[in-house]
Amino acid sequence: MPFDDPCVFDSETVTNIARRPRELLIVGDGAIGVEYATIFSAFGVPVTILDAAARLAAMMDGEISPRLEQVFLARGNQVILGTGMVSVRRDGDDLAVQLSDGRQLRPDVLRAMRLPSRAHRI
């Protein structure tokens, strides 16, 4: 993940965005990802949530996940499940995000989870 790109953020830096994104891609739909998707969506930013899991917010009750997805979709957002991210690269003003199903997304801002360095993994 190119966290050195000025348009790629993690959960700690996403609040430092200096301008309103045209479109925000959130990779991973854990509790923090869902929280940021809700916040940015409330400010009118189109949000796409991308996760390899079969359902949105898999850590939540199975009855809540479909309802949460309905709410996101009703707000004009996109939810892509069962698909992972293969790569991210800079392409002009946008990011080119290649998905494992062959699609490509072109958000101008991306929020992803920063994995700990190998030295800190247990």
N, CA and C atoms as a LAMMPS dump frame, in Angstrom:
ITEM: TIMESTEP
0
ITEM: NUMBER OF ATOMS
366
ITEM: BOX BOUNDS ff ff ff
-5.0000000000000000e+02 5.0000000000000000e+02
-5.0000000000000000e+02 5.0000000000000000e+02
-5.0000000000000000e+02 5.0000000000000000e+02
ITEM: ATOMS id mol type element x y z
1 1 1 N 0.852 -1.171 0
2 1 2 C 0 0 0
3 1 3 C 0.899 1.236 0
4 2 1 N 0.722 2.118 -0.944
5 2 2 C 1.602 3.297 -1.029
6 2 3 C 1.166 4.418 -0.065
7 3 1 N 1.416 4.222 1.228
8 3 2 C 1.009 5.23 2.208
9 3 3 C 1.794 6.527 2.072
10 4 1 N 2.84 6.533 1.248
11 4 2 C 3.573 7.772 1.008
12 4 3 C 2.861 8.655 -0.015
13 5 1 N 1.825 8.12 -0.678
14 5 2 C 1.029 8.916 -1.617
15 5 3 C 0.139 9.858 -0.799
16 6 1 N 0.03 11.129 -1.18
17 6 2 C -0.768 12.079 -0.402
18 6 3 C -2.268 11.805 -0.404
19 7 1 N -2.722 10.845 -1.189
20 7 2 C -4.152 10.522 -1.239
21 7 3 C -4.467 9.144 -0.67
22 8 1 N -3.479 8.522 -0.041
23 8 2 C -3.676 7.224 0.6
24 8 3 C -3.516 7.433 2.102
25 9 1 N -4.556 7.054 2.838
26 9 2 C -4.598 7.311 4.278
27 9 3 C -4.859 6.02 5.04
28 10 1 N -4.478 6.03 6.303
29 10 2 C -4.861 4.951 7.198
30 10 3 C -5.886 5.521 8.174
31 11 1 N -6.295 4.737 9.144
32 11 2 C -7.339 5.188 10.072
33 11 3 C -6.916 6.357 10.942
34 12 1 N -5.635 6.503 11.174
35 12 2 C -5.157 7.606 12.008
36 12 3 C -4.971 8.892 11.221
37 13 1 N -4.722 8.797 9.916
38 13 2 C -4.439 9.999 9.124
39 13 3 C -5.614 10.465 8.268
40 14 1 N -6.667 9.645 8.139
41 14 2 C -7.773 9.989 7.25
42 14 3 C -8.47 11.281 7.677
43 15 1 N -8.402 11.625 8.933
44 15 2 C -9.01 12.885 9.388
45 15 3 C -8.182 14.103 8.997
46 16 1 N -7.002 13.886 8.425
47 16 2 C -6.14 14.994 7.987
48 16 3 C -6.353 15.374 6.532
49 17 1 N -7.368 14.812 5.886
50 17 2 C -7.629 15.14 4.489
51 17 3 C -7.915 16.632 4.392
52 18 1 N -7.166 17.309 3.516
53 18 2 C -7.248 18.771 3.427
54 18 3 C -8.39 19.269 2.546
55 19 1 N -8.963 18.394 1.737
56 19 2 C -10.052 18.804 0.844
57 19 3 C -11.124 17.723 0.821
58 20 1 N -12.295 18.101 0.384
59 20 2 C -13.393 17.142 0.288
60 20 3 C -13.112 16.194 -0.874
61 21 1 N -13.041 14.886 -0.612
62 21 2 C -12.775 13.936 -1.69
63 21 3 C -13.928 13.901 -2.7
64 22 1 N -13.585 13.639 -3.942
65 22 2 C -14.588 13.41 -4.98
66 22 3 C -15.203 12.035 -4.766
67 23 1 N -14.339 11.056 -4.428
68 23 2 C -14.79 9.697 -4.132
69 23 3 C -13.784 9.037 -3.204
70 24 1 N -14.28 8.398 -2.162
71 24 2 C -13.437 7.736 -1.177
72 24 3 C -13.615 6.228 -1.279
73 25 1 N -12.509 5.512 -1.409
74 25 2 C -12.518 4.055 -1.378
75 25 3 C -12.01 3.62 -0.017
76 26 1 N -12.802 2.805 0.666
77 26 2 C -12.398 2.256 1.955
78 26 3 C -12.142 0.769 1.756
79 27 1 N -10.903 0.368 1.977
80 27 2 C -10.517 -1.032 1.829
81 27 3 C -10.605 -1.682 3.198
82 28 1 N -11.461 -2.684 3.306
83 28 2 C -11.697 -3.349 4.587
84 28 3 C -12.883 -2.711 5.273
85 29 1 N -13.827 -3.519 5.677
86 29 2 C -15.051 -2.969 6.24
87 29 3 C -15.194 -3.275 7.715
88 30 1 N -14.082 -3.367 8.412
89 30 2 C -14.156 -3.566 9.85
90 30 3 C -14.876 -2.4 10.51
91 31 1 N -14.95 -2.422 11.815
92 31 2 C -15.687 -1.394 12.551
93 31 3 C -15.203 0.013 12.21
94 32 1 N -13.908 0.202 12.104
95 32 2 C -13.375 1.537 11.815
96 32 3 C -13.675 1.929 10.374
97 33 1 N -13.561 0.996 9.442
98 33 2 C -13.894 1.286 8.054
99 33 3 C -15.348 1.69 7.891
100 34 1 N -16.246 0.967 8.552
101 34 2 C -17.675 1.287 8.501
102 34 3 C -17.929 2.652 9.138
103 35 1 N -17.243 2.94 10.221
104 35 2 C -17.391 4.245 10.888
105 35 3 C -17.002 5.381 9.936
106 36 1 N -15.859 5.275 9.296
107 36 2 C -15.434 6.332 8.373
108 36 3 C -16.34 6.409 7.145
109 37 1 N -16.817 5.281 6.672
110 37 2 C -17.754 5.297 5.548
111 37 3 C -19.014 6.07 5.922
112 38 1 N -19.504 5.865 7.126
113 38 2 C -20.692 6.567 7.602
114 38 3 C -20.442 8.061 7.722
115 39 1 N -19.306 8.431 8.266
116 39 2 C -18.974 9.85 8.458
117 39 3 C -18.848 10.564 7.118
118 40 1 N -18.039 10.023 6.218
119 40 2 C -17.828 10.695 4.932
120 40 3 C -19.102 10.721 4.106
121 41 1 N -19.879 9.65 4.171
122 41 2 C -21.149 9.607 3.455
123 41 3 C -22.096 10.687 3.976
124 42 1 N -22.106 10.9 5.277
125 42 2 C -22.959 11.935 5.868
126 42 3 C -22.568 13.326 5.38
127 43 1 N -21.308 13.51 5.023
128 43 2 C -20.844 14.788 4.475
129 43 3 C -21.028 14.872 2.964
130 44 1 N -21.678 13.864 2.379
131 44 2 C -21.975 13.892 0.956
132 44 3 C -20.877 13.363 0.053
133 45 1 N -19.896 12.701 0.619
134 45 2 C -18.818 12.127 -0.179
135 45 3 C -19.237 10.723 -0.616
136 46 1 N -19.24 10.433 -1.915
137 46 2 C -19.533 9.07 -2.357
138 46 3 C -18.449 8.115 -1.857
139 47 1 N -18.882 7.03 -1.244
140 47 2 C -17.966 6.073 -0.63
141 47 3 C -18.171 4.702 -1.26
142 48 1 N -17.061 4.021 -1.521
143 48 2 C -17.089 2.62 -1.916
144 48 3 C -16.379 1.84 -0.828
145 49 1 N -17.044 0.811 -0.318
146 49 2 C -16.42 -0.099 0.641
147 49 3 C -16.053 -1.365 -0.113
148 50 1 N -14.803 -1.758 0.001
149 50 2 C -14.289 -2.95 -0.661
150 50 3 C -13.799 -3.925 0.394
151 51 1 N -14.275 -5.163 0.323
152 51 2 C -13.801 -6.158 1.273
153 51 3 C -13.895 -7.54 0.653
154 52 1 N -12.95 -8.392 0.988
155 52 2 C -12.932 -9.758 0.48
156 52 3 C -13.956 -10.645 1.185
157 53 1 N -14.515 -10.181 2.29
158 53 2 C -15.508 -10.967 3.025
159 53 3 C -16.801 -11.108 2.211
160 54 1 N -17.595 -12.091 2.57
161 54 2 C -18.842 -12.359 1.845
162 54 3 C -19.966 -11.404 2.233
163 55 1 N -19.857 -10.756 3.403
164 55 2 C -20.894 -9.817 3.812
165 55 3 C -20.276 -8.605 4.492
166 56 1 N -20.992 -7.518 4.451
167 56 2 C -20.535 -6.265 5.042
168 56 3 C -20.476 -6.398 6.559
169 57 1 N -19.431 -5.867 7.139
170 57 2 C -19.255 -5.863 8.597
171 57 3 C -19.457 -7.265 9.175
172 58 1 N -18.651 -8.192 8.703
173 58 2 C -18.794 -9.596 9.089
174 58 3 C -18.688 -9.806 10.602
175 59 1 N -18.1 -8.848 11.318
176 59 2 C -17.961 -8.993 12.759
177 59 3 C -19.277 -8.708 13.478
178 60 1 N -20.271 -8.16 12.743
179 60 2 C -21.565 -7.84 13.343
180 60 3 C -22.52 -9.013 13.176
181 61 1 N -23.617 -8.935 13.888
182 61 2 C -24.672 -9.929 13.793
183 61 3 C -25.114 -10.099 12.345
184 62 1 N -25.389 -11.315 11.955
185 62 2 C -25.778 -11.617 10.588
186 62 3 C -27.021 -10.886 10.113
187 63 1 N -27.891 -10.468 11.019
188 63 2 C -29.093 -9.723 10.64
189 63 3 C -28.803 -8.245 10.426
190 64 1 N -27.768 -7.751 11.057
191 64 2 C -27.435 -6.326 10.944
192 64 3 C -26.709 -6.042 9.63
193 65 1 N -25.843 -6.941 9.206
194 65 2 C -25.033 -6.714 8.012
195 65 3 C -25.855 -6.357 6.768
196 66 1 N -26.909 -7.116 6.429
197 66 2 C -27.682 -6.754 5.232
198 66 3 C -28.379 -5.394 5.368
199 67 1 N -28.838 -5.104 6.561
200 67 2 C -29.5 -3.802 6.776
201 67 3 C -28.501 -2.66 6.64
202 68 1 N -27.313 -2.831 7.163
203 68 2 C -26.265 -1.823 7.042
204 68 3 C -25.916 -1.6 5.578
205 69 1 N -25.821 -2.675 4.817
206 69 2 C -25.538 -2.552 3.395
207 69 3 C -26.659 -1.79 2.684
208 70 1 N -27.912 -2.065 3.036
209 70 2 C -29.05 -1.342 2.444
210 70 3 C -28.946 0.156 2.71
211 71 1 N -28.57 0.518 3.913
212 71 2 C -28.435 1.937 4.275
213 71 3 C -27.345 2.597 3.445
214 72 1 N -26.192 1.946 3.326
215 72 2 C -25.101 2.509 2.519
216 72 3 C -25.525 2.68 1.064
217 73 1 N -26.175 1.658 0.515
218 73 2 C -26.606 1.728 -0.877
219 73 3 C -27.668 2.809 -1.072
220 74 1 N -28.585 2.961 -0.128
221 74 2 C -29.633 3.981 -0.219
222 74 3 C -29.042 5.388 -0.207
223 75 1 N -27.885 5.552 0.396
224 75 2 C -27.204 6.854 0.427
225 75 3 C -26.373 7.099 -0.824
226 76 1 N -26.436 6.173 -1.791
227 76 2 C -25.706 6.35 -3.043
228 76 3 C -24.283 5.833 -3.01
229 77 1 N -23.971 5.035 -2.029
230 77 2 C -22.633 4.47 -1.916
231 77 3 C -22.583 3.125 -2.614
232 78 1 N -21.386 2.573 -2.712
233 78 2 C -21.186 1.29 -3.363
234 78 3 C -20.54 0.341 -2.363
235 79 1 N -20.958 -0.916 -2.401
236 79 2 C -20.377 -1.953 -1.558
237 79 3 C -19.935 -3.081 -2.477
238 80 1 N -18.652 -3.42 -2.426
239 80 2 C -18.1 -4.507 -3.229
240 80 3 C -17.551 -5.551 -2.259
241 81 1 N -18.191 -6.714 -2.249
242 81 2 C -17.806 -7.778 -1.33
243 81 3 C -17.291 -8.98 -2.099
244 82 1 N -16.531 -9.826 -1.41
245 82 2 C -16 -11.024 -2.032
246 82 3 C -14.905 -10.751 -3.041
247 83 1 N -14.331 -9.566 -2.968
248 83 2 C -13.295 -9.15 -3.909
249 83 3 C -12.197 -8.426 -3.143
250 84 1 N -10.978 -8.726 -3.455
251 84 2 C -9.857 -8.068 -2.806
252 84 3 C -9.179 -7.058 -3.712
253 85 1 N -8.249 -6.337 -3.144
254 85 2 C -7.459 -5.36 -3.877
255 85 3 C -6.126 -6.006 -4.242
256 86 1 N -5.734 -5.865 -5.509
257 86 2 C -4.478 -6.444 -5.981
258 86 3 C -3.365 -5.406 -5.934
259 87 1 N -3.655 -4.186 -6.4
260 87 2 C -2.617 -3.157 -6.444
261 87 3 C -3.233 -1.765 -6.443
262 88 1 N -2.382 -0.808 -6.105
263 88 2 C -2.75 0.616 -6.14
264 88 3 C -1.596 1.359 -6.773
265 89 1 N -1.922 2.239 -7.718
266 89 2 C -0.878 3.071 -8.307
267 89 3 C -1.462 4.449 -8.616
268 90 1 N -0.609 5.409 -8.705
269 90 2 C -0.988 6.772 -9.051
270 90 3 C -1.19 6.843 -10.553
271 91 1 N -2.297 7.479 -10.977
272 91 2 C -2.58 7.688 -12.392
273 91 3 C -3.174 9.086 -12.538
274 92 1 N -2.312 10.062 -12.719
275 92 2 C -2.764 11.453 -12.804
276 92 3 C -3.275 11.936 -11.461
277 93 1 N -4.466 12.518 -11.459
278 93 2 C -5.055 13.015 -10.215
279 93 3 C -5.725 11.92 -9.397
280 94 1 N -5.91 10.767 -10.006
281 94 2 C -6.611 9.671 -9.341
282 94 3 C -5.662 8.545 -8.985
283 95 1 N -6.205 7.6 -8.247
284 95 2 C -5.521 6.358 -7.966
285 95 3 C -6.134 5.284 -8.86
286 96 1 N -5.344 4.38 -9.343
287 96 2 C -5.844 3.238 -10.109
288 96 3 C -5.743 2.027 -9.191
289 97 1 N -6.902 1.51 -8.793
290 97 2 C -6.957 0.394 -7.862
291 97 3 C -7.442 -0.834 -8.622
292 98 1 N -6.564 -1.816 -8.735
293 98 2 C -6.891 -3.054 -9.443
294 98 3 C -7.501 -4.042 -8.46
295 99 1 N -8.663 -4.601 -8.813
296 99 2 C -9.352 -5.558 -7.957
297 99 3 C -9.08 -6.984 -8.418
298 100 1 N -9.253 -7.921 -7.517
299 100 2 C -8.971 -9.322 -7.829
300 100 3 C -9.942 -9.905 -8.852
301 101 1 N -11.091 -9.264 -9.069
302 101 2 C -12.036 -9.763 -10.07
303 101 3 C -11.814 -9.134 -11.452
304 102 1 N -10.731 -8.346 -11.581
305 102 2 C -10.388 -7.744 -12.864
306 102 3 C -10.856 -6.309 -13.036
307 103 1 N -11.773 -5.861 -12.2
308 103 2 C -12.231 -4.472 -12.302
309 103 3 C -11.158 -3.515 -11.813
310 104 1 N -11.302 -2.264 -12.215
311 104 2 C -10.413 -1.218 -11.743
312 104 3 C -11.263 -0.048 -11.229
313 105 1 N -10.934 0.445 -10.046
314 105 2 C -11.595 1.615 -9.475
315 105 3 C -10.642 2.791 -9.567
316 106 1 N -11.21 4.005 -9.658
317 106 2 C -10.385 5.207 -9.797
318 106 3 C -10.802 6.277 -8.788
319 107 1 N -10.667 5.992 -7.494
320 107 2 C -10.994 7.006 -6.495
321 107 3 C -9.894 8.058 -6.432
322 108 1 N -10.231 9.202 -5.884
323 108 2 C -9.163 10.192 -5.677
324 108 3 C -8.576 10.079 -4.275
325 109 1 N -9.255 9.355 -3.371
326 109 2 C -8.749 9.147 -2.008
327 109 3 C -9.022 7.701 -1.605
328 110 1 N -8.069 7.113 -0.889
329 110 2 C -8.187 5.738 -0.428
330 110 3 C -7.851 5.677 1.044
331 111 1 N -8.654 4.925 1.813
332 111 2 C -8.363 4.668 3.221
333 111 3 C -8.206 3.166 3.382
334 112 1 N -7.1 2.744 3.94
335 112 2 C -6.836 1.321 4.148
336 112 3 C -6.207 1.122 5.512
337 113 1 N -6.211 -0.113 5.941
338 113 2 C -5.588 -0.45 7.213
339 113 3 C -4.092 -0.598 7.006
340 114 1 N -3.337 0.018 7.872
341 114 2 C -1.878 -0.108 7.817
342 114 3 C -1.482 -1.319 8.646
343 115 1 N -0.841 -2.274 7.993
344 115 2 C -0.389 -3.457 8.687
345 115 3 C 0.909 -3.169 9.422
346 116 1 N 1.093 -3.777 10.587
347 116 2 C 2.345 -3.546 11.309
348 116 3 C 3.519 -4.1 10.532
349 117 1 N 4.683 -3.496 10.737
350 117 2 C 5.879 -3.994 10.053
351 117 3 C 6.178 -5.408 10.526
352 118 1 N 6.93 -6.126 9.738
353 118 2 C 7.249 -7.522 10.074
354 118 3 C 7.936 -7.629 11.421
355 119 1 N 8.702 -6.627 11.785
356 119 2 C 9.417 -6.677 13.052
357 119 3 C 8.476 -6.682 14.241
358 120 1 N 7.254 -6.146 14.045
359 120 2 C 6.294 -6.06 15.154
360 120 3 C 5.248 -7.161 15.132
361 121 1 N 5.251 -7.993 14.111
362 121 2 C 4.275 -9.071 14.041
363 121 3 C 4.662 -10.199 14.993
364 122 1 N 3.667 -10.82 15.544
365 122 2 C 3.91 -11.937 16.48
366 122 3 C 3.508 -13.224 15.808
